[in-house]
Amino acid sequence: LFGCDCTVVYPKRSKRDHFVNLVKQCEDAGVKVLDDVPTKDAIEGKYDAIVDAVFGFSFKGAPREPFATALKVMAESKGKGGGIDR
């Protein structure tokens, strides 16, 4: 995708058509879509950048699983990071 090797982690898939279609577009473009949150060890050195696109800017409260684990793994990784809502 635009010269990048991308992976999307989507552990709690929606059955709504809009989201199903977005996953299909990703897969059709060669973007890997993972159902499980990888461990910190599994991502170290594998990705040049990690983008937090989990909740957006209006999320409130403590995150529930599997998103709490995803946020922890992203925060503890040594790769370059950024957030869509930052």
N, CA, C and O atoms as a GROMACS GRO file, in nm:
protein
  344
    1LEU      N    1   0.085  -0.118   0.000
    1LEU     CA    2   0.000   0.000   0.000
    1LEU      C    3   0.089   0.123   0.000
    1LEU      O    4   0.158   0.149   0.099
    2PHE      N    5   0.089   0.198  -0.107
    2PHE     CA    6   0.173   0.318  -0.122
    2PHE      C    7   0.320   0.288  -0.094
    2PHE      O    8   0.392   0.373  -0.040
    3GLY      N    9   0.364   0.169  -0.130
    3GLY     CA   10   0.504   0.132  -0.112
    3GLY      C   11   0.538   0.085   0.028
    3GLY      O   12   0.656   0.062   0.058
    4CYS      N   13   0.439   0.070   0.114
    4CYS     CA   14   0.462   0.026   0.252
    4CYS      C   15   0.405  -0.114   0.272
    4CYS      O   16   0.306  -0.152   0.208
    5ASP      N   17   0.467  -0.189   0.361
    5ASP     CA   18   0.416  -0.319   0.401
    5ASP      C   19   0.338  -0.295   0.531
    5ASP      O   20   0.398  -0.275   0.636
    6CYS      N   21   0.206  -0.297   0.523
    6CYS     CA   22   0.121  -0.260   0.637
    6CYS      C   23   0.053  -0.382   0.699
    6CYS      O   24   0.024  -0.480   0.631
    7THR      N   25   0.029  -0.373   0.829
    7THR     CA   26  -0.046  -0.473   0.902
    7THR      C   27  -0.146  -0.400   0.991
    7THR      O   28  -0.112  -0.303   1.057
    8VAL      N   29  -0.270  -0.448   0.992
    8VAL     CA   30  -0.374  -0.393   1.079
    8VAL      C   31  -0.406  -0.499   1.184
    8VAL      O   32  -0.424  -0.616   1.152
    9VAL      N   33  -0.412  -0.455   1.309
    9VAL     CA   34  -0.454  -0.545   1.418
    9VAL      C   35  -0.599  -0.508   1.450
    9VAL      O   36  -0.627  -0.396   1.492
   10TYR      N   37  -0.690  -0.603   1.431
   10TYR     CA   38  -0.833  -0.579   1.448
   10TYR      C   39  -0.892  -0.694   1.529
   10TYR      O   40  -0.956  -0.783   1.473
   11PRO      N   41  -0.870  -0.694   1.661
   11PRO     CA   42  -0.904  -0.809   1.744
   11PRO      C   43  -1.052  -0.825   1.776
   11PRO      O   44  -1.094  -0.932   1.820
   12LYS      N   45  -1.131  -0.722   1.756
   12LYS     CA   46  -1.274  -0.732   1.790
   12LYS      C   47  -1.352  -0.679   1.671
   12LYS      O   48  -1.396  -0.564   1.669
   13ARG      N   49  -1.368  -0.764   1.573
   13ARG     CA   50  -1.428  -0.722   1.446
   13ARG      C   51  -1.578  -0.694   1.460
   13ARG      O   52  -1.651  -0.764   1.530
   14SER      N   53  -1.619  -0.590   1.390
   14SER     CA   54  -1.760  -0.554   1.382
   14SER      C   55  -1.824  -0.632   1.269
   14SER      O   56  -1.758  -0.666   1.171
   15LYS      N   57  -1.952  -0.659   1.282
   15LYS     CA   58  -2.026  -0.726   1.176
   15LYS      C   59  -2.100  -0.625   1.088
   15LYS      O   60  -2.168  -0.663   0.992
   16ARG      N   61  -2.086  -0.497   1.120
   16ARG     CA   62  -2.152  -0.393   1.040
   16ARG      C   63  -2.087  -0.389   0.902
   16ARG      O   64  -1.965  -0.401   0.887
   17ASP      N   65  -2.172  -0.373   0.801
   17ASP     CA   66  -2.126  -0.375   0.662
   17ASP      C   67  -2.010  -0.279   0.637
   17ASP      O   68  -1.914  -0.315   0.568
   18HIS      N   69  -2.018  -0.160   0.693
   18HIS     CA   70  -1.914  -0.060   0.670
   18HIS      C   71  -1.776  -0.113   0.711
   18HIS      O   72  -1.679  -0.099   0.637
   19PHE      N   73  -1.768  -0.174   0.828
   19PHE     CA   74  -1.640  -0.223   0.879
   19PHE      C   75  -1.597  -0.350   0.806
   19PHE      O   76  -1.478  -0.370   0.782
   20VAL      N   77  -1.692  -0.436   0.773
   20VAL     CA   78  -1.660  -0.556   0.694
   20VAL      C   79  -1.601  -0.514   0.560
   20VAL      O   80  -1.505  -0.573   0.512
   21ASN      N   81  -1.660  -0.410   0.498
   21ASN     CA   82  -1.610  -0.362   0.369
   21ASN      C   83  -1.471  -0.300   0.383
   21ASN      O   84  -1.388  -0.317   0.294
   22LEU      N   85  -1.444  -0.229   0.493
   22LEU     CA   86  -1.310  -0.173   0.514
   22LEU      C   87  -1.204  -0.282   0.526
   22LEU      O   88  -1.094  -0.269   0.473
   23VAL      N   89  -1.237  -0.390   0.597
   23VAL     CA   90  -1.144  -0.503   0.610
   23VAL      C   91  -1.120  -0.565   0.472
   23VAL      O   92  -1.006  -0.598   0.438
   24LYS      N   93  -1.226  -0.581   0.394
   24LYS     CA   94  -1.212  -0.637   0.259
   24LYS      C   95  -1.123  -0.548   0.173
   24LYS      O   96  -1.040  -0.599   0.098
   25GLN      N   97  -1.139  -0.417   0.183
   25GLN     CA   98  -1.053  -0.325   0.108
   25GLN      C   99  -0.907  -0.341   0.149
   25GLN      O  100  -0.818  -0.341   0.064
   26CYS      N  101  -0.883  -0.354   0.278
   26CYS     CA  102  -0.746  -0.374   0.326
   26CYS      C  103  -0.688  -0.502   0.267
   26CYS      O  104  -0.578  -0.502   0.212
   27GLU      N  105  -0.763  -0.609   0.279
   27GLU     CA  106  -0.714  -0.738   0.229
   27GLU      C  107  -0.692  -0.734   0.077
   27GLU      O  108  -0.594  -0.790   0.027
   28ASP      N  109  -0.783  -0.669   0.005
   28ASP     CA  110  -0.768  -0.659  -0.140
   28ASP      C  111  -0.644  -0.578  -0.178
   28ASP      O  112  -0.586  -0.600  -0.285
   29ALA      N  113  -0.603  -0.485  -0.091
   29ALA     CA  114  -0.484  -0.402  -0.117
   29ALA      C  115  -0.357  -0.468  -0.066
   29ALA      O  116  -0.249  -0.409  -0.073
   30GLY      N  117  -0.368  -0.591  -0.013
   30GLY     CA  118  -0.251  -0.663   0.035
   30GLY      C  119  -0.212  -0.630   0.178
   30GLY      O  120  -0.102  -0.664   0.222
   31VAL      N  121  -0.300  -0.563   0.251
   31VAL     CA  122  -0.274  -0.531   0.391
   31VAL      C  123  -0.312  -0.652   0.476
   31VAL      O  124  -0.424  -0.702   0.466
   32LYS      N  125  -0.218  -0.698   0.558
   32LYS     CA  126  -0.248  -0.811   0.648
   32LYS      C  127  -0.338  -0.761   0.760
   32LYS      O  128  -0.316  -0.653   0.815
   33VAL      N  129  -0.440  -0.839   0.795
   33VAL     CA  130  -0.530  -0.805   0.904
   33VAL      C  131  -0.522  -0.917   1.006
   33VAL      O  132  -0.559  -1.031   0.978
   34LEU      N  133  -0.472  -0.884   1.126
   34LEU     CA  134  -0.455  -0.982   1.233
   34LEU      C  135  -0.574  -0.979   1.329
   34LEU      O  136  -0.625  -0.872   1.362
   35ASP      N  137  -0.618  -1.096   1.372
   35ASP     CA  138  -0.728  -1.105   1.468
   35ASP      C  139  -0.681  -1.094   1.612
   35ASP      O  140  -0.761  -1.060   1.700
   36ASP      N  141  -0.556  -1.122   1.638
   36ASP     CA  142  -0.503  -1.122   1.774
   36ASP      C  143  -0.398  -1.013   1.790
   36ASP      O  144  -0.324  -0.982   1.697
   37VAL      N  145  -0.392  -0.956   1.911
   37VAL     CA  146  -0.291  -0.856   1.942
   37VAL      C  147  -0.158  -0.927   1.958
   37VAL      O  148  -0.146  -1.016   2.042
   38PRO      N  149  -0.057  -0.889   1.879
   38PRO     CA  150   0.072  -0.955   1.893
   38PRO      C  151   0.141  -0.914   2.024
   38PRO      O  152   0.112  -0.807   2.078
   39THR      N  153   0.228  -0.996   2.072
   39THR     CA  154   0.303  -0.963   2.192
   39THR      C  155   0.411  -0.860   2.159
   39THR      O  156   0.445  -0.839   2.042
   40LYS      N  157   0.463  -0.796   2.262
   40LYS     CA  158   0.571  -0.699   2.244
   40LYS      C  159   0.690  -0.765   2.175
   40LYS      O  160   0.750  -0.708   2.084
   41ASP      N  161   0.725  -0.885   2.218
   41ASP     CA  162   0.838  -0.956   2.158
   41ASP      C  163   0.815  -0.986   2.010
   41ASP      O  164   0.909  -0.986   1.930
   42ALA      N  165   0.689  -1.012   1.973
   42ALA     CA  166   0.658  -1.044   1.834
   42ALA      C  167   0.670  -0.924   1.742
   42ALA      O  168   0.692  -0.940   1.622
   43ILE      N  169   0.655  -0.803   1.796
   43ILE     CA  170   0.661  -0.686   1.709
   43ILE      C  171   0.796  -0.616   1.710
   43ILE      O  172   0.826  -0.538   1.619
   44GLU      N  173   0.878  -0.642   1.811
   44GLU     CA  174   1.008  -0.574   1.819
   44GLU      C  175   1.091  -0.600   1.695
   44GLU      O  176   1.115  -0.714   1.658
   45GLY      N  177   1.134  -0.493   1.631
   45GLY     CA  178   1.219  -0.502   1.514
   45GLY      C  179   1.148  -0.540   1.386
   45GLY      O  180   1.210  -0.544   1.280
   46LYS      N  181   1.018  -0.568   1.393
   46LYS     CA  182   0.944  -0.611   1.275
   46LYS      C  183   0.880  -0.494   1.201
   46LYS      O  184   0.859  -0.500   1.080
   47TYR      N  185   0.848  -0.386   1.274
   47TYR     CA  186   0.778  -0.273   1.215
   47TYR      C  187   0.860  -0.145   1.232
   47TYR      O  188   0.921  -0.124   1.337
   48ASP      N  189   0.860  -0.061   1.130
   48ASP     CA  190   0.929   0.067   1.137
   48ASP      C  191   0.848   0.170   1.216
   48ASP      O  192   0.905   0.260   1.278
   49ALA      N  193   0.718   0.156   1.215
   49ALA     CA  194   0.632   0.251   1.285
   49ALA      C  195   0.506   0.180   1.332
   49ALA      O  196   0.460   0.083   1.271
   50ILE      N  197   0.451   0.229   1.442
   50ILE     CA  198   0.327   0.176   1.497
   50ILE      C  199   0.233   0.296   1.514
   50ILE      O  200   0.269   0.395   1.577
   51VAL      N  201   0.114   0.285   1.457
   51VAL     CA  202   0.018   0.394   1.463
   51VAL      C  203  -0.100   0.352   1.550
   51VAL      O  204  -0.164   0.250   1.525
   52ASP      N  205  -0.126   0.432   1.652
   52ASP     CA  206  -0.240   0.409   1.741
   52ASP      C  207  -0.364   0.469   1.674
   52ASP      O  208  -0.377   0.591   1.664
   53ALA      N  209  -0.453   0.383   1.630
   53ALA     CA  210  -0.580   0.426   1.571
   53ALA      C  211  -0.694   0.355   1.641
   53ALA      O  212  -0.794   0.319   1.578
   54VAL      N  213  -0.679   0.335   1.772
   54VAL     CA  214  -0.772   0.251   1.847
   54VAL      C  215  -0.905   0.320   1.874
   54VAL      O  216  -1.009   0.266   1.835
   55PHE      N  217  -0.906   0.435   1.938
   55PHE     CA  218  -1.032   0.490   1.988
   55PHE      C  219  -1.074   0.624   1.929
   55PHE      O  220  -1.194   0.654   1.931
   56GLY      N  221  -0.985   0.702   1.879
   56GLY     CA  222  -1.019   0.839   1.842
   56GLY      C  223  -1.001   0.930   1.961
   56GLY      O  224  -0.948   0.889   2.064
   57PHE      N  225  -1.044   1.052   1.948
   57PHE     CA  226  -1.015   1.153   2.051
   57PHE      C  227  -1.120   1.162   2.160
   57PHE      O  228  -1.096   1.230   2.260
   58SER      N  229  -1.235   1.098   2.147
   58SER     CA  230  -1.342   1.117   2.245
   58SER      C  231  -1.358   1.000   2.342
   58SER      O  232  -1.455   0.997   2.419
   59PHE      N  233  -1.266   0.904   2.341
   59PHE     CA  234  -1.277   0.788   2.430
   59PHE      C  235  -1.259   0.831   2.575
   59PHE      O  236  -1.170   0.910   2.606
   60LYS      N  237  -1.342   0.777   2.663
   60LYS     CA  238  -1.332   0.805   2.806
   60LYS      C  239  -1.339   0.673   2.884
   60LYS      O  240  -1.402   0.577   2.839
   61GLY      N  241  -1.274   0.671   2.999
   61GLY     CA  242  -1.277   0.551   3.083
   61GLY      C  243  -1.159   0.459   3.055
   61GLY      O  244  -1.081   0.481   2.963
   62ALA      N  245  -1.150   0.357   3.136
   62ALA     CA  246  -1.042   0.259   3.121
   62ALA      C  247  -1.072   0.167   3.003
   62ALA      O  248  -1.185   0.120   2.988
   63PRO      N  249  -0.972   0.141   2.919
   63PRO     CA  250  -0.995   0.050   2.806
   63PRO      C  251  -1.015  -0.093   2.852
   63PRO      O  252  -0.952  -0.138   2.949
   64ARG      N  253  -1.102  -0.164   2.783
   64ARG     CA  254  -1.125  -0.306   2.812
   64ARG      C  255  -1.040  -0.390   2.717
   64ARG      O  256  -0.988  -0.340   2.617
   65GLU      N  257  -1.029  -0.517   2.750
   65GLU     CA  258  -0.957  -0.611   2.664
   65GLU      C  259  -1.037  -0.633   2.536
   65GLU      O  260  -1.160  -0.629   2.540
   66PRO      N  261  -0.973  -0.656   2.428
   66PRO     CA  262  -0.831  -0.673   2.405
   66PRO      C  263  -0.755  -0.541   2.382
   66PRO      O  264  -0.634  -0.541   2.358
   67PHE      N  265  -0.828  -0.429   2.390
   67PHE     CA  266  -0.765  -0.300   2.359
   67PHE      C  267  -0.666  -0.256   2.464
   67PHE      O  268  -0.568  -0.189   2.432
   68ALA      N  269  -0.690  -0.291   2.591
   68ALA     CA  270  -0.594  -0.254   2.697
   68ALA      C  271  -0.458  -0.317   2.667
   68ALA      O  272  -0.354  -0.252   2.683
   69THR      N  273  -0.457  -0.443   2.624
   69THR     CA  274  -0.332  -0.510   2.589
   69THR      C  275  -0.268  -0.446   2.467
   69THR      O  276  -0.147  -0.428   2.464
   70ALA      N  277  -0.348  -0.412   2.367
   70ALA     CA  278  -0.294  -0.349   2.246
   70ALA      C  279  -0.226  -0.216   2.281
   70ALA      O  280  -0.117  -0.187   2.231
   71LEU      N  281  -0.290  -0.135   2.364
   71LEU     CA  282  -0.232  -0.007   2.404
   71LEU      C  283  -0.103  -0.026   2.482
   71LEU      O  284  -0.007   0.049   2.463
   72LYS      N  285  -0.100  -0.126   2.569
   72LYS     CA  286   0.020  -0.154   2.648
   72LYS      C  287   0.135  -0.197   2.558
   72LYS      O  288   0.248  -0.150   2.573
   73VAL      N  289   0.107  -0.285   2.464
   73VAL     CA  290   0.211  -0.333   2.372
   73VAL      C  291   0.266  -0.216   2.290
   73VAL      O  292   0.387  -0.205   2.271
   74MET      N  293   0.176  -0.130   2.241
   74MET     CA  294   0.223  -0.014   2.162
   74MET      C  295   0.308   0.079   2.247
   74MET      O  296   0.411   0.127   2.201
   75ALA      N  297   0.266   0.104   2.370
   75ALA     CA  298   0.339   0.195   2.458
   75ALA      C  299   0.477   0.141   2.494
   75ALA      O  300   0.572   0.218   2.510
   76GLU      N  301   0.489   0.010   2.508
   76GLU     CA  302   0.615  -0.052   2.551
   76GLU      C  303   0.708  -0.083   2.434
   76GLU      O  304   0.825  -0.117   2.457
   77SER      N  305   0.660  -0.073   2.312
   77SER     CA  306   0.746  -0.108   2.199
   77SER      C  307   0.850   0.001   2.177
   77SER      O  308   0.833   0.115   2.219
   78LYS      N  309   0.958  -0.036   2.112
   78LYS     CA  310   1.068   0.056   2.088
   78LYS      C  311   1.060   0.123   1.952
   78LYS      O  312   1.143   0.207   1.918
   79GLY      N  313   0.960   0.085   1.873
   79GLY     CA  314   0.946   0.144   1.739
   79GLY      C  315   0.894   0.287   1.746
   79GLY      O  316   0.846   0.332   1.850
   80LYS      N  317   0.906   0.356   1.634
   80LYS     CA  318   0.850   0.490   1.624
   80LYS      C  319   0.700   0.479   1.635
   80LYS      O  320   0.640   0.386   1.581
   81GLY      N  321   0.638   0.571   1.702
   81GLY     CA  322   0.496   0.563   1.721
   81GLY      C  323   0.427   0.695   1.694
   81GLY      O  324   0.489   0.801   1.691
   82GLY      N  325   0.298   0.685   1.674
   82GLY     CA  326   0.217   0.804   1.654
   82GLY      C  327   0.072   0.765   1.668
   82GLY      O  328   0.038   0.647   1.673
   83GLY      N  329  -0.012   0.864   1.676
   83GLY     CA  330  -0.154   0.838   1.689
   83GLY      C  331  -0.232   0.922   1.590
   83GLY      O  332  -0.197   1.036   1.563
   84ILE      N  333  -0.336   0.865   1.538
   84ILE     CA  334  -0.422   0.936   1.444
   84ILE      C  335  -0.489   1.054   1.512
   84ILE      O  336  -0.512   1.157   1.450
   85ASP      N  337  -0.520   1.039   1.638
   85ASP     CA  338  -0.595   1.143   1.710
   85ASP      C  339  -0.505   1.236   1.793
   85ASP      O  340  -0.555   1.307   1.880
   86ARG      N  341  -0.377   1.235   1.767
   86ARG     CA  342  -0.287   1.320   1.847
   86ARG      C  343  -0.250   1.444   1.775
   86ARG      O  344  -0.175   1.527   1.827
   0.00000   0.00000   0.00000
